[in-house]
Amino acid sequence: MTNRHRPPGVLRRAASVAAAGALALAGAMALPATPAQADTTTSGDVIANLWEWNWDSVASECTDVLGPNGYGAVQVAPPAESLKQSSYYWWDVYQPYSYNLNSRFGTAAQFASMVSACHTAGVKVYTDAVINHTAAQTGTGYNGTTISNKYDTPDWDAGDYHQSDDCSDSDLIIDDWSNLTEIQNCELLGLPDLETENDSVRSGIAGFLNKQLALGVDGFRVDAAKHIPTADLQAIEAKLTDTTSGTDPYIFQEVYPGSTPAASDYYSSGDVLDFTYASKTKSAFQGNVSDLESLSSSGILTPANSVSFVTNHDTERNGLHMSYKDGDTYKLANIFQLAYKWSTPTIYAGWEWTQSDQAPPNSAGFVTDTDCSNGWYCLDRDTAVTGMVKWHNAVGSESVANWSTKSSSVIGFSRGTAGYIAINNGSSSATYTFTTGMADGTYSNVIDNGATTVTVSGGSATLTVPAKGAIAFYNGSFTPCTTCDDSGDDGGSTSTVTATFNEYASTTSGTNVYVVGSISALGSWDTSKAIQLSSTGYPIWSGEVSVPINTSFEFKFIKKDSSGNVTWESNANRTASTTTSAVSINSSWNVATASATDVTFNVTATTDWGTNVYVVGSIASLGSWNTADAIPLSSASYPMWSKLVIVPKSTTFTYKYIKKDSSGNVTWESGTNRSYTTGSSSGYTASDTWK
């Protein structure tokens, strides 16, 4: 059990691959005289992160999509029984109730069948290992386990958890995020923290992981690894058995950014997910992709010790990284990740959401089958992405070469002489001649699933790269994907992005808030076609609308009561403009754009699980001291709670922070009211600490 730093060798599928002569391409494909004959449908190292898909759906995806298109592994949700509560939030599965494998994703038998199906398709299986803690909330789990004391579960007793003396903090909650002892021995959000320095605890955790290894699991993504000392992780790993294929299980770890511990501290216990890589990628694709030429020296983790990603379930929700809401820009960033030579890449496939806590599509909490519609977003089967997985496998370990920066939005590079890619992050097509470093000949464009070809002459190719698109080709035969959803996509722009509307508006029972505007996506000013917003975050009403890129439009918010009576805001029409990335529009009822400014409230406050922090104040935009209309703050950067609020310009107001528990009980912070005065500009910030 000594080498866990690279995924072990690939599995071979039982089914044979199609011959090159069976390709359904227009015309004969004249390949170079001595092409690199990589079998790109043999699994490589790309990980498909099918986040919170149920086991039957994962099995089908391995068989129909992942295996035939060369994915090396699939990352799946935590397989343990977890908390089941009435809202069925996604984070329930990160509160383990027992190590039983009957979960919200299926039965233990379905889990085992899924692993077998994926192996038959040549795809390894990595599970999300939640081993730092157990559930903070009592109740009933998805297999019927009832917990009335969070320190007494089927697997653990009170003595198996850290207590206040272990973390030198009387409330047991992580308060000081620069204190390594607190981070690793105190409780994250009240989640009982397992005493992983105890050998019996290490053995219990290893037993849970070994149960999965015996069923064929090939490795683990270790959740919340920064809250476990690396020495404890190494000791647990030393107790793990080999996989059924006879290798060490592959380990990669979540070490969320912060002052301590450092990601590099965990190299000794496995690979580390690279949050910096995702941040640099976001910066480039929302700015200048030409900056990617210096990506390797930008502070990202070393390739031998890391796993890259463009987004994950946490960071797409807290805004740290990109998401499907960024449209084609997001897809293009994933295409770049597969093209660039660095660490093990992951492709994330989840579901669409309007609220950060939102559950996956489900029936009474049990996740329903993924059909890649009705809310699911299956990037893993996009033909541009599956084509690039094959491209990634074909170029192997070849180095990045022949880098060409044509503009701040257009780049191209090769991987040795094995493959070439040109990327256009601009809003219109671009034609350039690129030095490819490849042998003369005609190649399939993998981005459009082989619908077009590229001719290389004298080592160069003149390419017209679509807006928000790419062209990529490699030495060897290309097999188009026949089971993907968007066959025939040309790799260009869909011309829409997601606009998220957030409106502060207090209402009476039976009255809802809508947005209506000048473009058809917003009803063309027809109130009967207005877009209803969700009150889940009341008094903030929110909704998402797909709107055209590079477009200016007018809009307003309206209220409709149960009789259909419409009340318009009294201010002038609001205006907004889109670019090629997702946009968030924050407003407050009857606060006109010309007279509005924004204040971001930041307060450092620790809470127990189920308790949230709000801001309330003397002006209407802050609820007029009515705690029912207080503004809910986001815990995405916990223990910092934050929210941007639209308030009037040049105004003095008073405010305070409150906490509300799951029963609605309100706790006010102590001391006198806080005071703030806005000016005539924008971008104000209030940074406070709970008192």
C-alpha positions as CSV (number, residue, x, y, z in Angstrom):
1,M,0.0,0.0,0.0
2,T,2.7,2.5,-0.9
3,N,1.9,4.2,-4.2
4,R,-1.5,6.0,-4.4
5,H,-0.5,9.0,-6.4
6,R,-1.6,7.9,-9.9
7,P,-4.7,6.0,-11.0
8,P,-3.7,2.4,-11.6
9,G,-3.6,0.8,-15.1
10,V,-6.7,0.9,-17.2
11,L,-9.4,-1.8,-17.4
12,R,-10.0,-3.5,-20.7
13,R,-13.6,-3.7,-21.9
14,A,-14.9,-7.1,-22.8
15,A,-16.6,-5.7,-25.9
16,S,-14.4,-5.1,-29.0
17,V,-14.0,-1.7,-30.5
18,A,-15.3,-0.8,-33.9
19,A,-12.9,-0.9,-36.9
20,A,-11.8,2.3,-38.5
21,G,-13.4,1.2,-41.8
22,A,-16.8,1.4,-40.2
23,L,-16.6,5.1,-39.6
24,A,-19.6,7.0,-40.9
25,L,-17.6,10.0,-42.2
26,A,-18.3,12.0,-45.4
27,G,-15.7,10.9,-47.9
28,A,-12.5,9.0,-47.5
29,M,-10.2,10.2,-44.7
30,A,-6.6,10.4,-45.9
31,L,-4.5,9.9,-42.8
32,P,-0.8,10.5,-42.5
33,A,1.4,7.7,-43.7
34,T,2.5,6.6,-40.2
35,P,-0.2,7.8,-37.7
36,A,-0.1,7.1,-34.0
37,Q,-2.6,4.3,-33.7
38,A,-3.9,5.1,-30.2
39,D,-7.0,3.1,-29.2
40,T,-8.9,6.1,-27.9
41,T,-11.9,4.1,-26.8
42,T,-9.7,2.2,-24.4
43,S,-10.1,3.9,-21.0
44,G,-7.6,6.6,-20.1
45,D,-7.5,8.6,-16.9
46,V,-10.4,11.1,-17.3
47,I,-12.8,11.0,-14.4
48,A,-16.5,11.6,-15.0
49,N,-17.9,13.0,-11.8
50,L,-21.6,11.9,-12.0
51,W,-22.6,13.8,-8.9
52,E,-25.5,12.3,-7.0
53,W,-26.7,10.1,-9.8
54,N,-28.4,7.0,-8.6
55,W,-26.7,3.6,-9.1
56,D,-28.8,2.4,-12.0
57,S,-28.1,5.6,-13.9
58,V,-24.4,5.4,-13.3
59,A,-24.4,1.8,-14.5
60,S,-26.2,2.8,-17.7
61,E,-23.9,5.8,-18.3
62,C,-20.8,3.6,-17.9
63,T,-22.2,1.1,-20.4
64,D,-23.6,3.5,-23.0
65,V,-21.4,6.6,-22.7
66,L,-18.3,6.5,-20.5
67,G,-16.9,3.2,-21.6
68,P,-17.4,3.6,-25.4
69,N,-15.9,7.1,-25.3
70,G,-12.8,6.3,-23.3
71,Y,-13.4,7.7,-19.8
72,G,-11.1,6.0,-17.3
73,A,-13.2,6.3,-14.2
74,V,-16.4,7.5,-12.7
75,Q,-16.7,9.3,-9.4
76,V,-19.9,8.6,-7.6
77,A,-21.7,10.0,-4.5
78,P,-21.2,8.8,-0.9
79,P,-22.7,5.3,-0.8
80,A,-23.5,5.2,2.9
81,E,-26.9,5.6,4.5
82,S,-27.4,9.3,5.4
83,L,-29.7,11.8,6.9
84,K,-33.2,12.0,5.4
85,Q,-35.0,15.2,6.1
86,S,-38.1,16.9,4.7
87,S,-36.4,19.1,2.2
88,Y,-34.1,16.3,0.9
89,Y,-31.2,18.7,0.4
90,W,-28.2,17.6,-1.6
91,W,-26.0,17.9,1.5
92,D,-27.9,15.2,3.4
93,V,-25.5,12.6,1.9
94,Y,-22.6,14.4,3.6
95,Q,-24.2,13.5,7.0
96,P,-23.6,9.8,7.3
97,Y,-26.1,7.8,9.5
98,S,-24.6,4.4,9.1
99,Y,-22.1,2.6,6.9
100,N,-24.9,0.5,5.5
101,L,-24.8,0.7,1.6
102,N,-28.6,1.1,1.3
103,S,-28.8,4.8,0.5
104,R,-30.8,7.5,-1.3
105,F,-29.1,6.3,-4.5
106,G,-30.2,2.7,-4.4
107,T,-29.7,-0.6,-2.5
108,A,-26.4,-2.3,-1.7
109,A,-27.2,-4.8,-4.5
110,Q,-27.8,-2.0,-7.0
111,F,-24.5,-0.5,-5.9
112,A,-22.6,-3.7,-6.4
113,S,-24.3,-4.2,-9.8
114,M,-23.3,-0.7,-10.8
115,V,-19.6,-1.4,-10.0
116,S,-19.7,-4.6,-12.0
117,A,-21.4,-2.9,-15.0
118,C,-18.8,-0.1,-15.0
119,H,-15.9,-2.6,-14.9
120,T,-17.4,-4.5,-17.8
121,A,-17.4,-1.2,-19.7
122,G,-13.7,-0.6,-18.8
123,V,-14.5,2.1,-16.3
124,K,-13.1,2.3,-12.7
125,V,-15.3,3.4,-9.8
126,Y,-14.2,6.0,-7.2
127,T,-16.6,6.7,-4.3
128,D,-16.9,9.9,-2.2
129,A,-15.6,8.9,1.2
130,V,-17.1,10.9,4.0
131,I,-14.9,9.7,6.9
132,N,-14.1,12.9,8.8
133,H,-17.5,13.1,10.6
134,T,-21.0,11.8,11.0
135,A,-24.4,13.6,11.0
136,A,-25.0,16.8,12.9
137,Q,-28.7,16.4,12.7
138,T,-30.7,13.6,14.4
139,G,-33.7,11.9,12.8
140,T,-34.1,9.0,10.4
141,G,-31.9,7.8,7.6
142,Y,-32.6,6.4,4.2
143,N,-32.4,2.8,5.4
144,G,-34.5,3.5,8.5
145,T,-31.7,4.1,11.0
146,T,-32.9,6.4,13.8
147,I,-30.5,8.6,15.6
148,S,-31.6,10.6,18.7
149,N,-28.0,11.4,19.9
150,K,-25.5,12.5,17.3
151,Y,-22.7,10.9,19.2
152,D,-24.4,7.5,19.3
153,T,-24.7,5.9,15.9
154,P,-24.7,2.2,14.7
155,D,-21.0,2.5,14.0
156,W,-19.7,4.9,16.7
157,D,-20.0,5.7,20.4
158,A,-19.3,9.0,22.2
159,G,-15.7,8.0,23.0
160,D,-14.9,7.8,19.2
161,Y,-15.4,11.5,18.7
162,H,-13.2,14.5,19.5
163,Q,-14.4,16.5,22.6
164,S,-13.8,20.1,23.6
165,D,-10.5,19.3,25.4
166,D,-9.2,17.7,22.1
167,C,-9.7,20.9,20.2
168,S,-9.0,23.5,22.9
169,D,-12.3,25.2,22.4
170,S,-15.2,24.9,24.8
171,D,-18.0,25.1,22.2
172,L,-16.3,22.4,20.0
173,I,-17.0,24.5,16.9
174,I,-14.2,25.6,14.5
175,D,-14.0,29.3,15.3
176,D,-10.4,30.2,14.3
177,W,-9.7,29.1,10.8
178,S,-6.0,29.8,11.1
179,N,-5.7,27.3,14.0
180,L,-4.7,23.9,12.7
181,T,-5.8,22.1,16.0
182,E,-9.3,23.6,15.7
183,I,-9.6,22.8,12.0
184,Q,-8.6,19.1,12.6
185,N,-10.1,18.4,16.0
186,C,-13.1,20.6,16.3
187,E,-16.5,20.2,14.6
188,L,-17.2,21.6,11.2
189,L,-20.7,23.1,11.4
190,G,-21.5,20.9,14.4
191,L,-20.7,17.7,12.5
192,P,-19.3,15.2,15.1
193,D,-15.6,14.9,14.4
194,L,-14.2,11.4,14.5
195,E,-11.1,10.8,16.6
196,T,-8.9,9.5,13.7
197,E,-5.8,9.4,15.8
198,N,-7.4,6.5,17.7
199,D,-6.5,3.1,16.1
200,S,-9.9,1.6,16.7
201,V,-11.5,4.5,14.8
202,R,-8.9,4.1,12.0
203,S,-9.9,0.4,11.8
204,G,-13.6,1.2,11.7
205,I,-13.1,3.6,8.8
206,A,-10.9,1.2,7.0
207,G,-13.5,-1.5,7.4
208,F,-16.1,0.7,5.8
209,L,-13.8,1.4,2.8
210,N,-12.7,-2.2,2.6
211,K,-16.3,-3.3,2.3
212,Q,-16.5,-1.2,-0.8
213,L,-13.2,-2.5,-2.2
214,A,-14.4,-6.0,-1.8
215,L,-17.3,-5.1,-4.1
216,G,-14.9,-3.8,-6.8
217,V,-14.5,-0.1,-5.9
218,D,-11.1,1.2,-7.2
219,G,-10.5,4.3,-5.1
220,F,-11.8,7.1,-3.1
221,R,-12.3,10.9,-3.1
222,V,-11.7,11.8,0.5
223,D,-14.2,14.5,1.6
224,A,-13.1,17.2,4.0
225,A,-9.5,15.8,4.0
226,K,-8.1,19.1,5.4
227,H,-10.0,18.3,8.7
228,I,-8.0,15.0,9.1
229,P,-4.3,15.1,9.8
230,T,-2.4,13.5,6.9
231,A,-0.7,11.1,9.3
232,D,-4.1,9.8,10.3
233,L,-5.0,9.4,6.6
234,Q,-1.8,7.5,5.9
235,A,-2.6,5.2,8.9
236,I,-6.1,4.5,7.6
237,E,-4.8,3.8,4.1
238,A,-2.3,1.3,5.5
239,K,-5.2,-0.8,6.6
240,L,-6.9,-0.9,3.2
241,T,-6.9,-4.0,1.1
242,D,-6.0,-4.1,-2.6
243,T,-8.7,-3.6,-5.2
244,T,-10.2,-6.6,-6.9
245,S,-7.8,-6.0,-9.8
246,G,-4.8,-6.4,-7.4
247,T,-3.7,-2.7,-7.1
248,D,-3.6,-0.1,-4.4
249,P,-6.9,1.9,-4.3
250,Y,-6.4,5.4,-5.8
251,I,-6.8,8.2,-3.3
252,F,-7.5,11.8,-4.1
253,Q,-8.4,14.4,-1.5
254,E,-10.5,17.5,-1.0
255,V,-8.3,20.2,0.7
256,Y,-10.4,23.3,0.5
257,P,-8.3,26.6,0.2
258,G,-7.4,28.3,3.4
259,S,-4.4,29.5,5.4
260,T,-3.8,26.1,6.9
261,P,-3.3,23.3,6.2
262,A,-1.7,23.6,2.8
263,A,-2.7,21.4,-0.1
264,S,0.9,20.2,-0.5
265,D,0.8,18.9,3.1
266,Y,-1.4,16.1,1.8
267,Y,0.8,14.8,-1.0
268,S,2.0,12.0,1.2
269,S,-1.5,10.6,1.6
270,G,-2.7,10.9,-2.0
271,D,-3.4,13.3,-4.8
272,V,-5.2,16.6,-4.1
273,L,-8.0,18.3,-5.9
274,D,-6.7,21.5,-7.4
275,F,-9.0,24.4,-6.5
276,T,-6.4,26.9,-7.8
277,Y,-6.5,25.3,-11.3
278,A,-10.3,25.8,-11.4
279,S,-9.9,29.4,-10.2
280,K,-7.2,30.2,-12.8
281,T,-9.3,28.6,-15.5
282,K,-12.4,30.7,-14.6
283,S,-10.3,33.9,-14.6
284,A,-9.0,33.2,-18.1
285,F,-12.3,32.2,-19.7
286,Q,-14.1,35.1,-18.1
287,G,-11.1,37.3,-19.2
288,N,-8.3,36.5,-21.6
289,V,-7.7,32.9,-22.6
290,S,-4.3,34.1,-23.9
291,D,-3.3,34.1,-20.1
292,L,-3.5,30.3,-20.2
293,E,0.0,30.2,-21.8
294,S,1.5,30.8,-18.3
295,L,-1.0,28.5,-16.5
296,S,1.8,26.0,-15.5
297,S,3.6,28.8,-13.6
298,S,0.5,30.4,-12.1
299,G,0.6,28.7,-8.7
300,I,-1.5,25.6,-9.6
301,L,-0.5,22.3,-7.9
302,T,2.2,20.0,-9.2
303,P,0.8,17.7,-11.9
304,A,2.2,14.5,-10.3
305,N,0.1,15.2,-7.1
306,S,-3.1,16.7,-8.3
307,V,-6.5,16.2,-9.9
308,S,-7.9,19.1,-11.9
309,F,-11.5,20.3,-12.3
310,V,-13.4,23.2,-13.7
311,T,-16.1,23.1,-11.0
312,N,-17.6,20.9,-8.4
313,H,-20.8,20.8,-6.3
314,D,-19.6,23.3,-3.8
315,T,-17.8,25.8,-6.0
316,E,-20.5,26.0,-8.7
317,R,-22.9,27.1,-6.0
318,N,-20.8,29.6,-4.1
319,G,-19.5,31.4,-7.2
320,L,-15.9,30.4,-6.6
321,H,-15.8,28.6,-10.0
322,M,-17.8,28.4,-13.2
323,S,-21.0,26.5,-13.7
324,Y,-23.3,25.3,-16.4
325,K,-24.9,28.7,-16.1
326,D,-21.9,30.1,-18.0
327,G,-23.1,28.4,-21.1
328,D,-20.6,27.7,-23.8
329,T,-17.8,29.5,-21.9
330,Y,-18.1,26.7,-19.3
331,K,-18.1,24.0,-21.9
332,L,-15.0,25.5,-23.6
333,A,-13.2,25.6,-20.3
334,N,-13.7,21.9,-19.9
335,I,-12.5,21.3,-23.5
336,F,-9.3,23.2,-22.6
337,Q,-8.9,21.1,-19.4
338,L,-8.9,17.9,-21.5
339,A,-6.5,19.4,-24.0
340,Y,-3.9,20.8,-21.7
341,K,-1.2,18.5,-20.4
342,W,-1.3,18.6,-16.6
343,S,-2.9,16.5,-14.0
344,T,-5.8,13.9,-14.0
345,P,-8.8,15.8,-15.4
346,T,-12.4,15.5,-14.2
347,I,-15.7,16.3,-16.0
348,Y,-18.6,17.3,-13.7
349,A,-22.2,16.3,-14.5
350,G,-24.9,17.3,-12.1
351,W,-28.2,19.1,-12.3
352,E,-29.6,22.5,-12.7
353,W,-30.5,24.5,-9.6
354,T,-32.0,27.8,-8.5
355,Q,-31.2,27.5,-4.8
356,S,-27.9,26.4,-3.5
357,D,-29.4,23.8,-1.1
358,Q,-31.6,22.3,-3.8
359,A,-31.9,18.5,-3.9
360,P,-31.3,16.4,-7.1
361,P,-34.5,15.3,-8.9
362,N,-36.0,12.8,-6.5
363,S,-39.1,10.9,-5.3
364,A,-39.5,11.2,-1.5
365,G,-35.8,11.9,-1.3
366,F,-34.6,8.9,-3.3
367,V,-32.8,10.2,-6.4
368,T,-34.7,9.3,-9.6
369,D,-33.1,8.1,-12.8
370,T,-31.0,10.6,-14.8
371,D,-32.4,11.2,-18.2
372,C,-30.2,14.2,-19.1
373,S,-33.2,16.5,-19.3
374,N,-35.8,17.7,-16.7
375,G,-33.2,19.4,-14.7
376,W,-30.2,17.2,-15.2
377,Y,-27.1,18.6,-17.0
378,C,-25.0,15.8,-18.6
379,L,-21.8,17.5,-19.7
380,D,-20.1,14.1,-19.8
381,R,-22.0,13.1,-22.9
382,D,-21.7,16.4,-24.9
383,T,-20.2,15.4,-28.2
384,A,-17.5,18.1,-28.0
385,V,-16.5,16.7,-24.6
386,T,-16.6,13.0,-25.6
387,G,-14.5,13.9,-28.6
388,M,-12.0,15.6,-26.4
389,V,-11.8,12.6,-24.1
390,K,-10.7,10.6,-27.1
391,W,-8.3,13.3,-28.1
392,H,-6.9,13.4,-24.6
393,N,-6.3,9.6,-24.7
394,A,-4.8,9.8,-28.2
395,V,-2.1,12.4,-27.3
396,G,-1.1,10.6,-24.2
397,S,1.9,12.1,-22.4
398,E,3.0,14.3,-25.3
399,S,4.0,17.8,-24.2
400,V,2.3,21.1,-25.0
401,A,4.0,22.6,-28.1
402,N,3.4,25.0,-31.0
403,W,1.6,27.4,-28.7
404,S,0.0,30.2,-30.8
405,T,-1.8,33.3,-29.4
406,K,-3.8,34.9,-32.2
407,S,-5.6,37.4,-29.9
408,S,-6.7,37.6,-26.3
409,S,-9.6,35.3,-27.2
410,V,-8.0,32.9,-29.7
411,I,-5.3,30.4,-28.9
412,G,-4.0,27.1,-30.3
413,F,-1.5,24.5,-29.3
414,S,-0.4,20.9,-30.1
415,R,0.5,18.0,-27.9
416,G,3.8,17.1,-29.6
417,T,2.9,15.8,-33.0
418,A,-0.1,13.7,-31.8
419,G,-2.9,16.3,-31.8
420,Y,-3.8,19.9,-32.2
421,I,-6.5,22.2,-30.8
422,A,-7.6,25.8,-31.6
423,I,-9.9,27.6,-29.1
424,N,-12.0,30.7,-29.7
425,N,-13.5,32.3,-26.6
426,G,-14.8,35.3,-28.6
427,S,-18.3,36.2,-29.6
428,S,-17.7,35.8,-33.3
429,S,-16.0,33.3,-35.5
430,A,-12.3,33.7,-36.1
431,T,-10.1,32.6,-39.1
432,Y,-6.4,32.1,-38.7
433,T,-3.6,29.9,-40.0
434,F,-2.0,27.7,-37.3
435,T,1.3,25.9,-37.2
436,T,0.2,22.5,-36.0
437,G,3.4,20.4,-35.9
438,M,1.4,17.5,-37.3
439,A,2.0,15.5,-40.5
440,D,0.2,16.6,-43.6
441,G,-3.2,14.9,-44.2
442,T,-6.9,15.1,-43.5
443,Y,-8.2,14.7,-39.9
444,S,-11.6,14.4,-38.2
445,N,-12.7,17.4,-36.1
446,V,-13.6,15.7,-32.8
447,I,-15.4,18.8,-31.5
448,D,-18.3,18.3,-33.9
449,N,-18.2,14.5,-33.6
450,G,-16.4,14.1,-36.9
451,A,-19.0,16.0,-39.0
452,T,-16.1,18.1,-40.5
453,T,-12.5,17.5,-41.3
454,V,-9.3,19.5,-41.2
455,T,-6.5,19.5,-43.8
456,V,-2.9,20.1,-42.7
457,S,-0.5,21.1,-45.5
458,G,3.1,22.0,-44.9
459,G,2.5,21.5,-41.2
460,S,-0.1,24.3,-41.1
461,A,-3.9,24.5,-41.1
462,T,-6.2,27.4,-41.8
463,L,-9.1,27.2,-39.5
464,T,-12.3,29.1,-39.0
465,V,-13.0,28.5,-35.3
466,P,-16.7,29.1,-34.3
467,A,-17.6,31.7,-31.7
468,K,-17.3,30.1,-28.2
469,G,-16.0,27.0,-29.9
470,A,-13.0,24.9,-30.8
471,I,-11.5,22.7,-33.5
472,A,-9.4,19.7,-32.4
473,F,-7.9,16.7,-34.3
474,Y,-5.4,13.9,-33.6
475,N,-3.4,11.3,-35.4
476,G,-5.4,8.0,-35.7
477,S,-8.9,7.0,-36.4
478,F,-11.8,8.7,-34.7
479,T,-15.0,6.9,-33.7
480,P,-18.0,9.3,-33.4
481,C,-20.3,9.0,-30.4
482,T,-23.6,7.5,-31.3
483,T,-25.1,7.6,-27.8
484,C,-24.6,11.3,-27.0
485,D,-27.4,13.8,-26.8
486,D,-26.2,16.6,-29.0
487,S,-24.8,14.7,-32.1
488,G,-24.1,17.2,-34.8
489,D,-23.3,20.1,-32.6
490,D,-20.7,22.2,-34.3
491,G,-18.9,23.3,-31.2
492,G,-20.1,26.8,-31.6
493,S,-22.3,29.0,-29.4
494,T,-25.8,28.3,-28.4
495,S,-26.1,32.1,-28.1
496,T,-27.7,32.1,-24.6
497,V,-26.5,32.4,-21.1
498,T,-28.3,32.2,-17.7
499,A,-29.5,35.4,-16.1
500,T,-30.3,34.9,-12.4
501,F,-32.8,37.5,-11.1
502,N,-32.7,38.2,-7.3
503,E,-35.4,40.6,-6.1
504,Y,-36.0,41.7,-2.5
505,A,-39.8,42.0,-2.1
506,S,-41.9,41.4,1.0
507,T,-45.4,40.0,0.2
508,T,-48.6,38.8,1.8
509,S,-49.7,35.2,1.7
510,G,-50.9,34.2,-1.8
511,T,-48.9,36.9,-3.6
512,N,-45.9,36.0,-5.8
513,V,-43.2,37.9,-7.6
514,Y,-42.5,37.7,-11.3
515,V,-40.0,39.3,-13.8
516,V,-41.2,40.6,-17.2
517,G,-39.3,42.4,-19.9
518,S,-38.7,43.5,-23.4
519,I,-37.4,40.3,-24.9
520,S,-39.3,37.1,-25.6
521,A,-37.4,35.2,-22.9
522,L,-39.1,37.6,-20.4
523,G,-42.5,37.6,-21.9
524,S,-42.2,40.7,-24.2
525,W,-44.0,42.7,-21.5
526,D,-47.0,40.4,-21.5
527,T,-47.7,39.8,-17.8
528,S,-49.4,36.5,-18.6
529,K,-46.0,35.3,-19.8
530,A,-43.9,36.8,-17.0
531,I,-41.4,34.5,-15.3
532,Q,-42.5,33.5,-11.8
533,L,-39.7,33.7,-9.2
534,S,-39.1,31.3,-6.4
535,S,-39.7,32.3,-2.8
536,T,-37.4,29.7,-1.3
537,G,-35.0,32.3,-0.1
538,Y,-37.8,34.8,1.0
539,P,-37.8,37.8,1.2
540,I,-35.4,37.3,-1.8
541,W,-37.3,36.0,-4.8
542,S,-35.0,34.3,-7.3
543,G,-35.2,32.7,-10.8
544,E,-33.1,31.8,-13.8
545,V,-33.9,32.6,-17.4
546,S,-31.9,31.7,-20.5
547,V,-31.4,35.0,-22.3
548,P,-29.5,35.9,-25.5
549,I,-25.8,36.7,-25.3
550,N,-24.5,40.2,-26.0
551,T,-28.0,41.7,-25.6
552,S,-29.4,44.7,-23.8
553,F,-33.0,44.5,-22.5
554,E,-35.4,46.3,-20.2
555,F,-37.4,44.6,-17.4
556,K,-39.4,45.1,-14.3
557,F,-40.7,43.1,-11.4
558,I,-44.4,42.6,-10.7
559,K,-46.5,41.0,-8.0
560,K,-49.6,38.9,-8.7
561,D,-52.1,37.9,-6.0
562,S,-54.2,34.8,-5.8
563,S,-56.9,36.5,-8.0
564,G,-54.4,37.4,-10.7
565,N,-54.3,41.1,-9.9
566,V,-51.0,42.7,-11.0
567,T,-49.0,45.3,-9.2
568,W,-46.0,46.9,-11.0
569,E,-43.0,48.4,-9.4
570,S,-43.3,52.2,-9.4
571,N,-39.8,53.0,-10.6
572,A,-38.8,53.3,-14.3
573,N,-37.9,50.3,-16.4
574,R,-34.8,48.5,-15.3
575,T,-32.0,47.7,-17.9
576,A,-29.4,45.0,-18.1
577,S,-26.9,43.7,-20.7
578,T,-25.4,40.2,-21.2
579,T,-22.0,39.2,-22.4
580,T,-21.0,35.6,-22.9
581,S,-21.0,34.6,-19.3
582,A,-23.8,34.1,-16.7
583,V,-25.1,37.2,-15.1
584,S,-26.7,37.9,-11.7
585,I,-29.1,40.8,-11.4
586,N,-29.8,42.0,-7.9
587,S,-32.7,44.4,-7.2
588,S,-35.0,45.7,-4.4
589,W,-38.7,46.4,-4.9
590,N,-39.3,50.0,-5.9
591,V,-35.7,51.0,-5.5
592,A,-34.9,52.4,-8.9
593,T,-31.6,51.6,-10.6
594,A,-30.6,55.3,-10.7
595,S,-31.1,55.7,-6.9
596,A,-29.8,52.3,-5.9
597,T,-26.5,51.1,-4.7
598,D,-25.3,47.9,-3.1
599,V,-23.8,46.9,0.2
600,T,-22.3,43.5,0.8
601,F,-22.8,42.5,4.4
602,N,-20.1,40.1,5.7
603,V,-20.3,38.8,9.3
604,T,-18.1,36.2,10.9
605,A,-20.4,34.0,13.0
606,T,-20.3,30.3,14.0
607,T,-23.5,28.3,14.2
608,D,-24.8,24.8,14.7
609,W,-26.1,22.8,11.8
610,G,-29.6,24.1,10.9
611,T,-29.0,27.6,12.2
612,N,-28.6,30.5,9.7
613,V,-27.6,34.1,9.9
614,Y,-29.6,37.1,8.7
615,V,-29.3,40.9,8.5
616,V,-32.3,43.1,9.4
617,G,-32.5,46.9,9.6
618,S,-34.3,50.2,9.7
619,I,-35.0,50.5,5.9
620,A,-37.4,48.6,3.7
621,S,-34.6,46.9,1.9
622,L,-33.5,45.3,5.2
623,G,-37.0,44.3,6.3
624,S,-37.8,47.5,8.4
625,W,-36.8,45.6,11.6
626,N,-39.3,42.8,10.8
627,T,-37.4,39.5,11.4
628,A,-39.7,37.7,9.0
629,D,-38.4,39.9,6.2
630,A,-34.7,39.7,7.3
631,I,-32.2,39.0,4.6
632,P,-30.7,35.5,4.6
633,L,-26.9,35.5,4.3
634,S,-25.0,32.8,2.5
635,S,-22.7,30.4,4.4
636,A,-20.7,29.5,1.2
637,S,-17.5,30.9,2.9
638,Y,-18.3,29.8,6.4
639,P,-17.7,31.0,9.0
640,M,-18.1,34.2,7.0
641,W,-21.8,34.8,6.1
642,S,-22.4,37.2,3.2
643,K,-25.0,38.8,1.0
644,L,-25.1,41.7,-1.5
645,V,-28.2,43.8,-0.7
646,I,-29.6,46.6,-2.9
647,V,-30.2,49.7,-0.8
648,P,-30.8,53.5,-1.6
649,K,-27.8,55.7,-2.3
650,S,-26.8,58.5,0.1
651,T,-28.8,57.0,3.0
652,T,-28.0,56.3,6.7
653,F,-29.6,53.3,8.2
654,T,-29.2,51.0,11.3
655,Y,-29.0,47.2,11.3
656,K,-28.2,44.1,13.3
657,Y,-27.5,40.4,12.6
658,I,-29.8,37.7,13.9
659,K,-29.7,33.9,13.9
660,K,-32.7,31.7,13.2
661,D,-32.7,28.0,14.0
662,S,-34.7,25.3,12.1
663,S,-37.7,26.0,14.3
664,G,-37.7,29.7,13.5
665,N,-36.4,30.8,16.9
666,V,-34.6,34.2,16.6
667,T,-31.4,35.2,18.5
668,W,-30.3,38.8,18.2
669,E,-26.7,39.7,18.5
670,S,-25.9,41.8,21.6
671,G,-24.9,45.5,21.8
672,T,-26.3,48.6,20.2
673,N,-27.6,48.8,16.7
674,R,-25.0,49.1,14.0
675,S,-25.0,52.1,11.6
676,Y,-24.0,52.5,8.0
677,T,-24.2,55.4,5.5
678,T,-24.1,54.8,1.7
679,G,-22.7,57.3,-0.8
680,S,-23.4,58.0,-4.4
681,S,-21.2,55.3,-5.9
682,S,-21.4,51.5,-5.6
683,G,-19.7,48.5,-4.2
684,Y,-20.0,49.2,-0.5
685,T,-19.0,46.5,2.1
686,A,-19.8,46.1,5.8
687,S,-17.4,43.7,7.5
688,D,-18.5,42.7,11.0
689,T,-18.1,40.0,13.7
690,W,-21.1,38.6,15.6
691,K,-21.3,40.2,19.0
